[in-house]
C-alpha cells in the first residue's frame, strides 16, 4: 500500500511540470493539441469492470496521432493496485469533429494482498434450470502480497467536447495476467473522463 501512495504522490509532484510544459508548447506552436485530437494532455478518471482509477494520456509531438496513456488503477474488491502503460494510435472519424477511434497495446504490473476468488459451477440432476443449478463463489484469503504482471490491448472511442476542456471516452481493454502462479485472460471495459490542456 505504501508503494501506491508513493506512486500517487510522485504523480501529483510531476503534474505541475507537465502542465507548464504543455502550455509552453501550445504557445510556441500557435495551436492546441497534437494532430486532430484537439488536445495535448488529458488527466482524469477511468471507471470500469476490472480496473478503476486515474488515467493520464499525452500525445507525442507531431501530427501522427500517437499517444502514451498511463493508468493507475485498483480492482473491484482487491487490496492492491496496478500501473498500466499503453501506446495508442488515434484516427479521426469522418464527418464528426472531435470523435476519434484508437487502438494500442502495452503492459502492466501491480501487487495484491492475497485475495482472489473463482467460480465453481455445478449442475444437479443434469438440467440447467434455475432451480437445479447451483453456483458457488469460493473465496481464498491470506495476508501475503503478490506481484501481478501482464500484457494489455486496448480499443476505444473518445470525443473531445467542443467548447469545454474535457474528453469523454469508452474503451475495451482485454488483458492477460500472471498472478501467484495463476494465469488468466480478462475482459475489461470502462468509461473515462479527462480534463484536457
Backbone as ProteinMPNN parsed JSONL, in Angstrom:
{"seq_chain_A": "XXXXXXXXXXXXXXXXXXXXXXXXXXXXXXXXXXXXXXXXXXXXXXXXXXXXXXXXXXXXXXXXXXXXXXXXXXXXXXXXXXXXXXXXXXXXXXXXXXXXXXXXXXXXXXXXXXXXXXXXXXXXXXXXXXXXXXXXXXXXXXXXXXXXXXXXXXXXXXXXXXXXXXXXXXXXXXXXXXXXXXXXXXXXXXXXXXXXX", "coords_chain_A": {"N_chain_A": [[0.816, -1.191, 0.0], [2.054, 1.166, 0.638], [3.586, 1.648, -1.592], [1.662, 2.311, -3.483], [0.725, 4.795, -2.484], [3.115, 6.213, -2.666], [3.491, 6.23, -5.453], [1.236, 7.699, -6.227], [1.744, 10.151, -4.97], [4.107, 10.879, -6.294], [3.063, 11.212, -8.875], [1.403, 13.444, -8.435], [3.354, 15.359, -7.884], [4.72, 15.537, -10.307], [2.793, 16.409, -12.07], [2.329, 19.366, -12.152], [4.612, 20.178, -13.604], [4.219, 18.906, -16.07], [1.949, 20.291, -16.907], [2.898, 22.968, -17.205], [4.808, 22.523, -19.209], [3.16, 21.595, -21.316], [1.564, 23.875, -21.753], [3.508, 25.755, -22.578], [4.358, 24.567, -24.956], [2.021, 24.78, -26.396], [1.731, 27.551, -26.686], [4.066, 28.147, -28.133], [3.711, 26.732, -30.494], [1.463, 27.807, -31.53], [-1.03, 26.687, -31.63], [-3.491, 24.297, -30.46], [-3.189, 21.009, -29.106], [-2.37, 17.777, -30.496], [-1.993, 16.805, -33.706], [-5.129, 15.827, -34.915], [-6.428, 15.565, -32.54], [-7.142, 17.619, -30.781], [-6.167, 18.258, -28.294], [-3.327, 18.191, -26.027], [-2.607, 16.897, -23.61], [-4.377, 14.865, -21.328], [-6.006, 14.421, -18.232], [-7.596, 12.411, -15.869], [-10.376, 10.421, -14.671], [-11.008, 6.905, -14.722], [-13.484, 4.553, -14.961], [-14.449, 1.264, -14.551], [-14.926, -2.248, -15.33], [-12.938, -4.42, -14.359], [-10.904, -2.707, -13.566], [-10.454, 0.454, -12.048], [-9.681, 3.919, -11.751], [-7.068, 6.373, -11.901], [-6.269, 8.142, -14.935], [-3.945, 9.133, -17.402], [-3.265, 10.724, -20.366], [-1.084, 11.44, -23.005], [-0.207, 13.115, -25.922], [2.271, 12.521, -28.346], [4.757, 14.661, -29.832], [4.225, 16.123, -33.073], [2.132, 15.238, -35.91], [1.052, 12.698, -35.949], [-0.801, 11.293, -34.427], [-0.156, 9.632, -32.266], [-0.207, 8.459, -28.978], [0.662, 8.25, -25.49], [-0.534, 6.425, -22.761], [-1.142, 6.271, -19.312], [-2.288, 4.298, -16.653], [-3.36, 4.25, -13.373], [-4.636, 2.093, -11.332], [-7.07, 0.22, -9.409], [-8.473, -2.964, -8.602], [-11.898, -3.997, -8.411], [-12.936, -4.797, -5.213], [-10.346, -5.645, -4.545], [-7.23, -5.763, -2.746], [-4.91, -3.737, -3.368], [-2.957, -2.444, -6.159], [-2.539, -1.411, -9.619], [-0.312, -0.537, -12.222], [-0.523, 0.573, -15.452], [0.844, 0.841, -18.668], [0.386, 2.187, -21.851], [0.68, 2.294, -25.399], [-0.778, 4.169, -27.954], [-2.606, 4.528, -31.019], [-4.279, 7.044, -32.677], [-7.133, 7.787, -34.674], [-9.013, 9.967, -36.636], [-12.553, 10.103, -37.027], [-14.55, 10.239, -39.892], [-16.466, 13.122, -40.785], [-17.287, 13.768, -38.174], [-16.388, 16.011, -36.003], [-13.929, 16.008, -33.516], [-14.384, 13.405, -32.635], [-12.784, 10.354, -32.139], [-11.253, 7.246, -33.015], [-9.33, 4.748, -31.428], [-6.517, 2.532, -30.944], [-4.336, 0.153, -29.394], [-1.516, -1.132, -27.472], [0.118, -2.565, -24.586], [1.611, -2.933, -21.321], [1.386, -4.16, -17.909], [1.927, -3.865, -14.344], [1.532, -4.879, -10.989], [0.485, -5.15, -7.528], [-1.057, -7.315, -5.174], [-2.834, -8.046, -2.206], [-3.04, -11.031, -1.272], [-5.772, -11.947, -1.937], [-8.109, -13.588, -3.756], [-10.555, -14.901, -6.03], [-12.701, -17.468, -7.311], [-15.076, -18.98, -9.537], [-17.216, -21.723, -8.952], [-19.01, -23.812, -10.67], [-21.811, -25.933, -10.592], [-23.872, -28.571, -11.729], [-27.019, -29.919, -11.014], [-28.922, -32.909, -11.139], [-28.615, -33.036, -13.867], [-29.775, -30.951, -15.342], [-30.158, -27.548, -16.476], [-31.868, -25.801, -15.324], [-33.127, -23.008, -13.466], [-33.758, -23.666, -10.823], [-32.386, -25.998, -10.437], [-29.751, -25.506, -10.732], [-26.709, -24.797, -9.229], [-24.595, -22.348, -8.031], [-21.52, -21.544, -6.782], [-19.456, -19.299, -5.15], [-16.166, -19.252, -4.384], [-13.982, -18.094, -1.938], [-10.665, -17.244, -1.267], [-8.274, -16.318, 1.091], [-5.363, -14.598, 2.285], [-2.564, -13.048, 3.962], [-0.383, -12.365, 2.449], [1.552, -10.45, 0.112], [1.334, -10.315, -3.344], [2.923, -10.246, -6.547], [1.73, -9.084, -9.649], [1.825, -9.38, -13.125], [1.468, -8.466, -16.607], [0.093, -8.358, -19.999], [-1.491, -5.99, -22.174], [-4.197, -5.032, -24.349], [-5.913, -2.483, -26.2], [-8.914, -0.937, -27.307], [-10.787, 1.808, -28.419], [-13.109, 4.626, -28.218], [-13.196, 8.135, -28.306], [-14.402, 11.365, -27.415], [-13.832, 14.707, -27.912], [-15.02, 17.392, -26.231], [-16.466, 20.253, -27.67], [-16.559, 23.015, -26.77], [-15.631, 22.865, -24.221], [-13.034, 21.94, -21.867], [-12.766, 19.019, -21.889], [-12.598, 15.462, -22.352], [-14.496, 12.707, -23.268], [-14.61, 9.247, -23.013], [-14.863, 5.803, -24.128], [-13.763, 2.476, -23.645], [-12.436, -0.755, -24.553], [-10.558, -3.091, -22.949], [-8.886, -5.776, -23.068], [-6.904, -8.082, -21.125], [-4.014, -10.029, -20.283], [-2.842, -11.888, -17.552], [-0.437, -12.77, -15.054], [-0.485, -14.147, -11.939], [0.629, -14.957, -8.878], [1.42, -17.541, -9.738], [-0.835, -18.305, -11.152], [-2.534, -18.0, -14.253], [-4.411, -15.864, -16.39], [-6.989, -14.645, -18.608], [-8.624, -11.66, -19.128], [-11.54, -9.663, -19.616], [-11.979, -6.32, -19.914], [-13.776, -3.324, -19.62], [-14.45, 0.177, -19.891], [-15.426, 3.53, -18.878], [-14.269, 6.806, -19.377], [-13.308, 10.053, -18.173], [-11.634, 12.934, -18.925], [-9.76, 15.849, -18.051], [-8.541, 18.294, -20.193], [-5.6, 19.827, -21.604]], "CA_chain_A": [[0.0, 0.0, 0.0], [2.946, 2.318, 0.652], [4.0, 1.901, -2.977], [0.559, 3.009, -4.146], [0.754, 6.189, -2.057], [4.313, 6.816, -3.227], [3.224, 6.477, -6.875], [0.262, 8.78, -6.324], [2.443, 11.383, -4.595], [5.006, 11.187, -7.406], [2.205, 11.712, -9.948], [0.982, 14.807, -8.094], [4.502, 16.25, -7.978], [5.098, 15.686, -11.713], [1.681, 17.036, -12.785], [2.521, 20.78, -12.498], [5.626, 20.288, -14.651], [3.589, 18.554, -17.344], [1.044, 21.384, -17.268], [3.703, 24.084, -17.701], [5.408, 22.113, -20.485], [2.114, 21.561, -22.335], [1.155, 25.24, -22.067], [4.556, 26.41, -23.349], [4.309, 24.003, -26.311], [0.843, 25.327, -27.058], [2.016, 28.934, -27.056], [5.111, 28.22, -29.155], [3.258, 26.197, -31.772], [0.36, 28.63, -32.017], [-2.274, 25.94, -31.706], [-3.662, 23.335, -29.388], [-3.335, 19.6, -29.402], [-1.452, 17.062, -31.372], [-2.762, 16.261, -34.806], [-6.535, 16.2, -34.899], [-7.03, 15.206, -31.251], [-7.684, 18.802, -30.139], [-5.522, 18.494, -27.002], [-2.007, 17.573, -25.872], [-2.589, 16.026, -22.437], [-5.632, 14.724, -20.611], [-5.884, 13.773, -16.929], [-8.928, 12.211, -15.321], [-10.766, 9.184, -14.005], [-11.478, 5.787, -15.54], [-14.28, 3.637, -14.158], [-14.81, 0.124, -15.366], [-15.178, -3.569, -14.779], [-11.866, -4.933, -13.519], [-9.994, -1.693, -13.037], [-10.913, 1.84, -11.996], [-8.684, 4.771, -11.12], [-6.582, 7.56, -12.603], [-5.763, 7.977, -16.294], [-3.225, 10.259, -17.984], [-2.944, 10.482, -21.781], [-0.281, 12.52, -23.571], [0.127, 12.935, -27.337], [3.645, 12.831, -28.708], [4.834, 15.775, -30.776], [3.977, 15.731, -34.458], [0.718, 15.078, -36.243], [0.842, 11.295, -36.272], [-1.873, 10.722, -33.615], [0.354, 8.631, -31.326], [-0.29, 8.908, -27.59], [1.003, 7.337, -24.407], [-1.51, 6.504, -21.681], [-0.797, 5.585, -18.066], [-3.432, 4.059, -15.787], [-3.074, 3.826, -12.006], [-5.957, 1.572, -11.015], [-7.251, -0.885, -8.484], [-9.589, -3.807, -8.99], [-13.045, -4.046, -7.521], [-12.763, -5.692, -4.064], [-8.965, -6.113, -4.382], [-6.352, -4.989, -1.88], [-3.695, -3.511, -4.138], [-3.065, -1.51, -7.275], [-1.882, -1.797, -10.865], [0.136, 0.532, -13.114], [-0.575, 0.114, -16.842], [1.383, 1.772, -19.667], [-0.132, 1.835, -23.172], [0.941, 3.103, -26.583], [-2.034, 4.185, -28.708], [-2.694, 5.225, -32.3], [-5.593, 7.669, -32.815], [-7.573, 8.121, -36.028], [-10.269, 10.727, -36.663], [-13.656, 9.523, -37.776], [-15.032, 11.199, -40.888], [-17.693, 13.899, -40.598], [-17.607, 14.07, -36.775], [-15.237, 16.701, -35.429], [-13.674, 15.701, -32.117], [-14.565, 11.98, -32.359], [-11.641, 9.563, -32.594], [-11.097, 5.826, -32.719], [-7.927, 4.46, -31.135], [-6.144, 1.163, -30.619], [-2.973, 0.107, -28.902], [-1.069, -2.257, -26.649], [1.042, -2.193, -23.531], [1.852, -3.91, -20.264], [1.063, -3.669, -16.569], [2.486, -4.53, -13.169], [0.816, -4.477, -9.791], [0.592, -6.058, -6.391], [-2.32, -7.557, -4.487], [-2.634, -8.703, -0.929], [-3.545, -12.365, -1.033], [-7.192, -12.233, -2.028], [-8.592, -13.85, -5.098], [-11.724, -15.758, -5.974], [-13.058, -18.134, -8.55], [-16.427, -19.538, -9.538], [-17.336, -23.171, -9.035], [-20.372, -24.062, -11.125], [-22.191, -27.343, -10.552], [-25.221, -28.872, -12.208], [-27.688, -31.005, -10.302], [-29.922, -33.674, -11.893], [-28.358, -32.967, -15.301], [-30.514, -29.889, -16.015], [-29.656, -26.203, -16.213], [-32.97, -24.956, -14.855], [-32.654, -22.129, -12.401], [-33.901, -24.328, -9.527], [-31.49, -27.142, -10.355], [-28.371, -25.086, -10.942], [-26.113, -24.212, -8.03], [-23.342, -21.653, -8.323], [-20.869, -21.23, -5.519], [-18.253, -18.497, -5.288], [-15.234, -19.643, -3.338], [-13.031, -17.037, -1.647], [-9.455, -17.639, -0.566], [-7.592, -15.117, 1.559], [-4.196, -14.656, 3.15], [-2.001, -11.719, 4.168], [0.813, -12.219, 1.632], [1.438, -9.562, -1.042], [1.784, -10.99, -4.553], [3.164, -9.433, -7.729], [0.978, -9.459, -10.843], [2.31, -8.742, -14.346], [0.699, -8.91, -17.748], [0.072, -7.606, -21.253], [-2.795, -5.381, -22.409], [-4.616, -4.447, -25.625], [-6.983, -1.502, -25.97], [-9.689, -0.363, -28.417], [-11.667, 2.78, -27.803], [-13.637, 5.82, -28.874], [-13.239, 9.283, -27.412], [-14.976, 12.576, -28.005], [-13.374, 15.964, -27.32], [-16.108, 18.359, -26.205], [-16.051, 21.38, -28.497], [-16.358, 24.271, -26.051], [-15.183, 22.578, -22.856], [-11.739, 21.241, -21.862], [-12.956, 17.652, -21.431], [-12.722, 14.359, -23.302], [-15.253, 11.569, -22.762], [-14.216, 8.086, -23.793], [-15.193, 4.426, -23.751], [-12.749, 1.576, -24.187], [-12.421, -2.186, -24.249], [-9.149, -3.369, -22.683], [-8.601, -7.138, -22.596], [-5.532, -8.23, -20.657], [-3.514, -11.323, -19.828], [-2.146, -11.622, -16.294], [0.157, -13.847, -14.265], [-0.659, -13.745, -10.545], [0.909, -16.018, -7.908], [1.434, -18.83, -10.413], [-2.049, -18.48, -11.948], [-2.624, -17.149, -15.435], [-5.794, -15.649, -16.779], [-7.312, -13.648, -19.628], [-9.755, -10.928, -18.593], [-12.155, -8.655, -20.473], [-12.228, -5.12, -19.137], [-14.326, -2.203, -20.376], [-14.54, 1.309, -18.979], [-15.762, 4.881, -19.327], [-13.318, 7.736, -18.776], [-13.496, 11.493, -18.332], [-10.339, 13.595, -18.693], [-9.587, 17.284, -18.231], [-7.507, 18.412, -21.216], [-4.86, 21.082, -21.75]], "C_chain_A": [[0.863, 1.259, 0.0], [3.398, 2.674, -0.757], [2.925, 2.666, -3.735], [0.563, 4.487, -3.777], [1.972, 6.907, -2.598], [4.097, 7.152, -4.703], [2.265, 7.64, -7.058], [0.908, 10.129, -5.996], [3.394, 11.827, -5.701], [4.228, 11.786, -8.572], [1.788, 13.162, -9.677], [2.133, 15.803, -8.179], [4.908, 16.523, -9.423], [4.04, 16.456, -12.498], [1.894, 18.516, -13.098], [3.566, 20.98, -13.596], [5.068, 19.941, -16.019], [2.67, 19.669, -17.829], [1.81, 22.558, -17.854], [4.297, 23.754, -19.059], [4.366, 22.121, -21.601], [1.673, 22.963, -22.726], [2.215, 25.967, -22.873], [4.608, 25.87, -24.77], [3.143, 24.603, -27.093], [1.089, 26.752, -27.536], [3.027, 29.01, -28.183], [4.649, 27.691, -30.5], [2.099, 26.986, -32.35], [-0.943, 27.895, -32.141], [-2.344, 24.936, -30.6], [-3.705, 21.927, -29.913], [-2.288, 19.07, -30.329], [-2.261, 16.426, -32.48], [-4.186, 16.744, -34.729], [-7.208, 15.881, -33.573], [-7.659, 16.402, -30.56], [-7.101, 19.083, -28.774], [-4.169, 17.791, -26.97], [-1.985, 16.557, -24.748], [-3.956, 16.021, -21.793], [-5.426, 13.946, -19.323], [-7.28, 13.612, -16.36], [-9.119, 10.879, -14.651], [-11.278, 8.176, -15.014], [-12.228, 4.837, -14.623], [-14.751, 2.484, -15.003], [-15.0, -1.151, -14.592], [-14.092, -4.046, -13.835], [-11.006, -3.841, -12.913], [-10.601, -0.3, -13.133], [-9.842, 2.659, -11.307], [-8.341, 5.982, -11.957], [-6.091, 7.207, -14.004], [-5.095, 9.275, -16.744], [-2.876, 9.877, -19.414], [-2.209, 11.69, -22.328], [0.073, 12.179, -25.018], [1.568, 13.336, -27.581], [3.651, 13.947, -29.744], [4.712, 15.272, -32.204], [2.497, 15.532, -34.68], [0.401, 13.644, -36.615], [-0.229, 10.619, -35.424], [-1.431, 9.646, -32.648], [0.351, 9.218, -29.917], [0.196, 7.818, -26.652], [-0.037, 7.531, -23.31], [-1.012, 5.696, -20.495], [-2.058, 5.477, -17.217], [-2.925, 3.606, -14.421], [-4.412, 3.416, -11.41], [-5.905, 0.53, -9.905], [-8.447, -1.687, -8.962], [-10.699, -3.725, -7.955], [-12.813, -5.134, -6.478], [-11.333, -6.173, -3.853], [-8.203, -5.201, -3.435], [-5.033, -4.811, -2.61], [-3.944, -2.558, -5.279], [-2.272, -2.017, -8.471], [-1.503, -0.536, -11.636], [0.212, -0.046, -14.521], [-0.033, 1.207, -17.744], [0.978, 1.28, -21.047], [0.381, 2.806, -24.224], [-0.28, 3.022, -27.478], [-1.904, 4.979, -29.998], [-4.12, 5.724, -32.474], [-5.875, 7.997, -34.267], [-8.908, 8.846, -35.943], [-11.308, 9.984, -37.467], [-14.254, 10.603, -38.672], [-16.34, 11.848, -40.457], [-18.081, 14.184, -39.145], [-16.374, 14.692, -36.138], [-15.127, 16.39, -33.946], [-13.828, 14.242, -31.745], [-13.41, 11.193, -32.957], [-11.762, 8.115, -32.161], [-9.624, 5.61, -32.399], [-7.739, 2.998, -30.758], [-4.698, 1.176, -30.137], [-2.701, -1.121, -28.059], [-0.112, -1.747, -25.589], [1.199, -3.302, -22.523], [1.485, -3.296, -18.919], [1.809, -4.477, -15.517], [1.728, -4.013, -11.957], [1.08, -5.431, -8.65], [-0.745, -6.121, -5.685], [-2.045, -8.335, -3.219], [-3.532, -9.919, -0.829], [-5.032, -12.615, -1.089], [-7.552, -12.46, -3.481], [-9.798, -14.774, -4.977], [-11.938, -16.414, -7.329], [-14.466, -18.687, -8.403], [-16.37, -21.048, -9.697], [-18.785, -23.466, -9.412], [-20.67, -25.552, -11.13], [-23.63, -27.482, -11.035], [-25.771, -30.048, -11.41], [-28.766, -31.61, -11.191], [-29.806, -33.477, -13.399], [-29.11, -31.873, -16.038], [-29.952, -28.543, -15.612], [-30.789, -25.251, -15.823], [-32.498, -24.136, -13.664], [-32.795, -22.763, -11.014], [-32.885, -25.452, -9.342], [-30.024, -26.768, -10.47], [-27.858, -24.376, -9.694], [-24.791, -23.572, -8.414], [-22.744, -21.182, -7.007], [-19.609, -20.43, -5.796], [-17.353, -18.788, -4.094], [-14.204, -18.528, -3.166], [-11.841, -17.618, -0.873], [-8.727, -16.373, -0.148], [-6.323, -15.478, 2.311], [-3.621, -13.248, 3.216], [-0.739, -11.467, 3.346], [0.542, -11.266, 0.472], [2.075, -10.242, -2.242], [1.962, -9.996, -5.692], [2.335, -9.974, -8.89], [1.553, -8.685, -12.03], [1.487, -9.244, -15.519], [0.792, -7.979, -18.936], [-1.355, -7.157, -21.534], [-2.962, -4.991, -23.872], [-5.7, -3.429, -25.301], [-7.591, -1.062, -27.301], [-10.643, 0.641, -27.8], [-12.15, 3.872, -28.733], [-13.584, 6.94, -27.857], [-13.738, 10.501, -28.171], [-14.492, 13.78, -27.22], [-14.515, 16.96, -27.408], [-15.636, 19.672, -26.823], [-15.721, 22.636, -27.695], [-15.855, 24.09, -24.623], [-13.859, 21.802, -22.892], [-11.842, 19.816, -21.326], [-13.036, 16.696, -22.6], [-13.48, 13.239, -22.603], [-14.898, 10.375, -23.643], [-14.78, 6.788, -23.247], [-14.111, 3.543, -24.357], [-13.005, 0.14, -23.768], [-10.957, -2.571, -24.131], [-8.977, -4.8, -22.165], [-7.152, -7.234, -22.131], [-5.267, -9.651, -20.181], [-2.677, -11.059, -18.583], [-1.606, -12.903, -15.67], [0.154, -13.362, -12.817], [-0.445, -14.96, -9.652], [0.846, -17.406, -8.539], [0.202, -19.118, -11.243], [-1.983, -17.55, -13.149], [-4.093, -16.994, -15.799], [-5.908, -14.578, -17.841], [-8.613, -12.991, -19.198], [-10.242, -9.896, -19.606], [-12.531, -7.466, -19.607], [-12.772, -4.032, -20.064], [-14.545, -1.058, -19.4], [-15.014, 2.569, -19.693], [-14.776, 5.816, -18.645], [-13.707, 9.179, -19.082], [-12.182, 12.154, -17.97], [-10.463, 15.108, -18.894], [-8.4, 17.464, -19.161], [-6.844, 19.791, -21.181], [-3.763, 20.912, -22.781]], "O_chain_A": [[0.476, 2.288, -0.555], [3.574, 3.848, -1.084], [3.227, 3.557, -4.529], [0.42, 5.344, -4.65], [1.889, 8.083, -2.955], [4.475, 8.233, -5.156], [2.457, 8.474, -7.943], [0.646, 11.127, -6.667], [3.478, 13.015, -6.01], [4.676, 12.752, -9.189], [1.816, 14.002, -10.577], [1.916, 16.968, -8.51], [5.385, 17.613, -9.737], [4.366, 17.095, -13.499], [1.657, 18.91, -14.24], [3.412, 21.868, -14.435], [5.394, 20.591, -17.012], [2.618, 19.96, -19.025], [1.419, 23.093, -18.891], [4.297, 24.592, -19.961], [4.641, 22.594, -22.704], [1.432, 23.226, -23.904], [1.871, 26.732, -23.774], [4.874, 26.627, -25.704], [3.257, 24.895, -28.283], [0.708, 27.119, -28.647], [2.886, 29.83, -29.09], [5.13, 28.141, -31.54], [1.783, 26.852, -33.532], [-1.891, 28.432, -32.713], [-1.371, 24.735, -29.873], [-4.189, 21.67, -31.015], [-1.45, 19.794, -30.865], [-3.126, 15.591, -32.217], [-4.436, 17.928, -34.504], [-8.435, 15.919, -33.483], [-8.624, 16.231, -29.815], [-7.496, 20.059, -28.136], [-3.898, 16.908, -27.784], [-1.415, 15.476, -24.897], [-4.619, 17.055, -21.721], [-4.746, 12.92, -19.32], [-8.066, 14.559, -16.363], [-8.179, 10.277, -14.133], [-11.893, 8.531, -16.019], [-11.68, 4.367, -13.626], [-15.375, 2.68, -16.046], [-15.205, -1.149, -13.378], [-14.303, -4.073, -12.622], [-10.432, -4.036, -11.841], [-11.181, 0.077, -14.151], [-9.17, 2.177, -10.395], [-9.197, 6.551, -12.635], [-5.566, 6.117, -14.234], [-5.606, 10.369, -16.503], [-2.266, 8.835, -19.653], [-2.645, 12.827, -22.145], [0.585, 11.097, -25.305], [2.031, 14.363, -27.085], [2.664, 14.151, -30.45], [5.058, 14.129, -32.502], [1.699, 15.645, -33.75], [-0.423, 13.394, -37.495], [-0.546, 9.457, -35.679], [-2.247, 8.819, -32.241], [0.839, 10.326, -29.69], [0.15, 6.63, -26.97], [-0.382, 8.662, -22.968], [-0.522, 4.578, -20.653], [-2.807, 6.444, -17.077], [-2.136, 2.665, -14.337], [-5.222, 4.262, -11.031], [-4.842, 0.038, -9.528], [-9.328, -1.162, -9.642], [-10.465, -3.425, -6.784], [-12.521, -6.276, -6.832], [-11.127, -7.06, -3.026], [-8.496, -4.01, -3.336], [-4.134, -5.643, -2.484], [-5.003, -1.937, -5.367], [-1.448, -2.925, -8.355], [-2.278, 0.418, -11.697], [0.917, -1.026, -14.762], [-0.407, 2.372, -17.605], [1.189, 0.116, -21.388], [0.502, 4.003, -23.966], [-0.777, 1.928, -27.743], [-1.184, 5.976, -30.061], [-5.065, 4.937, -32.428], [-4.988, 8.426, -35.005], [-9.825, 8.393, -35.259], [-10.997, 9.322, -38.457], [-14.438, 11.743, -38.247], [-17.201, 11.212, -39.849], [-19.124, 14.794, -38.91], [-15.43, 13.989, -35.777], [-16.105, 16.494, -33.206], [-13.443, 13.855, -30.641], [-13.093, 11.343, -34.136], [-12.295, 7.801, -31.097], [-8.759, 6.22, -33.028], [-8.669, 2.322, -30.317], [-3.937, 2.096, -30.437], [-3.532, -2.022, -27.945], [0.405, -0.634, -25.685], [0.954, -4.47, -22.823], [1.299, -2.085, -18.798], [2.255, -5.599, -15.757], [1.332, -2.848, -11.91], [1.816, -6.407, -8.799], [-1.474, -5.132, -5.602], [-1.143, -9.171, -3.164], [-4.662, -9.828, -0.349], [-5.522, -13.451, -0.33], [-7.317, -11.601, -4.331], [-10.026, -15.362, -3.92], [-11.419, -15.964, -8.35], [-14.979, -18.841, -7.295], [-15.578, -21.579, -10.475], [-19.681, -23.379, -8.571], [-19.867, -26.346, -11.62], [-24.48, -26.628, -10.782], [-25.078, -31.036, -11.166], [-29.447, -30.888, -11.918], [-30.764, -33.714, -14.134], [-29.09, -31.859, -17.269], [-29.347, -28.401, -14.549], [-30.669, -24.036, -15.98], [-31.579, -24.532, -12.947], [-32.026, -22.429, -10.113], [-32.562, -25.817, -8.212], [-29.149, -27.621, -10.322], [-28.504, -23.466, -9.175], [-23.958, -24.208, -9.06], [-23.403, -20.502, -6.221], [-18.777, -20.848, -6.601], [-17.74, -18.591, -2.943], [-13.618, -18.069, -4.147], [-12.02, -18.394, 0.066], [-8.579, -15.451, -0.95], [-6.231, -16.552, 2.905], [-4.153, -12.34, 2.577], [-0.085, -10.441, 3.536], [-0.552, -11.263, -0.091], [3.219, -10.692, -2.173], [1.227, -9.013, -5.783], [2.251, -11.187, -9.086], [1.745, -7.472, -11.947], [0.88, -10.313, -15.448], [1.47, -6.953, -18.896], [-2.313, -7.846, -21.182], [-1.99, -4.66, -24.55], [-6.333, -3.504, -24.248], [-6.884, -0.845, -28.284], [-11.248, 0.362, -26.766], [-11.678, 4.025, -29.859], [-13.888, 6.733, -26.683], [-13.533, 10.65, -29.375], [-14.711, 13.873, -26.012], [-14.939, 17.337, -28.501], [-14.537, 20.144, -26.53], [-14.685, 23.257, -27.934], [-15.676, 25.069, -23.899], [-13.597, 21.082, -23.855], [-11.1, 19.438, -20.419], [-13.476, 17.055, -23.692], [-13.147, 12.866, -21.478], [-14.886, 10.48, -24.869], [-15.126, 6.683, -22.07], [-13.604, 3.822, -25.443], [-13.686, -0.139, -22.781], [-10.191, -2.407, -25.08], [-8.927, -5.015, -20.954], [-6.275, -6.557, -22.668], [-6.168, -10.366, -19.742], [-1.889, -10.114, -18.555], [-2.223, -13.965, -15.744], [0.711, -12.311, -12.501], [-1.25, -15.892, -9.668], [0.289, -18.336, -7.955], [0.191, -20.102, -11.983], [-1.441, -16.448, -13.066], [-4.909, -17.881, -15.548], [-5.042, -13.712, -17.966], [-9.599, -13.679, -18.933], [-9.45, -9.327, -20.358], [-13.317, -7.599, -18.669], [-12.27, -3.852, -21.173], [-14.797, -1.287, -18.217], [-15.005, 2.663, -20.921], [-14.475, 5.644, -17.464], [-14.34, 9.479, -20.094], [-11.666, 11.975, -16.867], [-11.174, 15.577, -19.783], [-7.354, 16.852, -18.948], [-7.454, 20.782, -20.78], [-3.02, 21.855, -23.054]]}, "name": "protein", "num_of_chains": 1, "seq": "XXXXXXXXXXXXXXXXXXXXXXXXXXXXXXXXXXXXXXXXXXXXXXXXXXXXXXXXXXXXXXXXXXXXXXXXXXXXXXXXXXXXXXXXXXXXXXXXXXXXXXXXXXXXXXXXXXXXXXXXXXXXXXXXXXXXXXXXXXXXXXXXXXXXXXXXXXXXXXXXXXXXXXXXXXXXXXXXXXXXXXXXXXXXXXXXXXXXX"}
